[in-house]
Amino acid sequence: KYSLKPVASKLSELLGGKDVKFLDDCVGDEVESAVSSASNGQIILLENLRFHVEEEGKGKNAEGEKVKAEAKDVESFRAGLTKLGDVYVNDAFGTAHRAHSSMVGVKLDQRAAGFLMKKELDFFAKVLESPERPFLAILGGAKISDKIQLIENMLDKVDSIVIGGGMAFTFKKTLEGVKV
């Protein structure tokens, strides 16, 4: 359902017809062989990492039951990803905070932020250094404990903070005695 296979042809088109080789997996002997024997300038697109429970550490099996990845399997998955490259470039700002294998488990010495990541970070730096007023921050998410430091850091920078999502229930319970 979430295969990256259709992306290969679109990527090829965007690159002016350059051949993009799609692999049906993202780790394993066949992937390592294809990557190590790639010709100079060849583009290889790997299958979606999220098809492996080891990417997020948990997921659902074919029957829809919740499963948790074994620590040894997560380490093996991360090692498999690490074998594939010499440089790690993270351009996924929206998922950079997650403790997924592709975010924290690729152990390459050379690491960099991609262009989109830089653009997002530059935008946030500008907004926080000299925001247009009034400056309203809207925070969402489930775990208030993950956001306390962010809220404290923003208090002297913003005019107002709106808290929504699952976090709002913590405040409703504390301030209004609402049962959650």
Helices and strands as residue ranges (DSSP letters): H 5-14, E 20-22, H 29-36, E 43-45, G 49-51, H 53-56, E 58-60, E 66-68, H 71-82, E 87-90, G 93-95, H 101-104, E 110-113, H 115-129, E 136-139, G 144-146, H 148-154, E 160-163, H 167-176
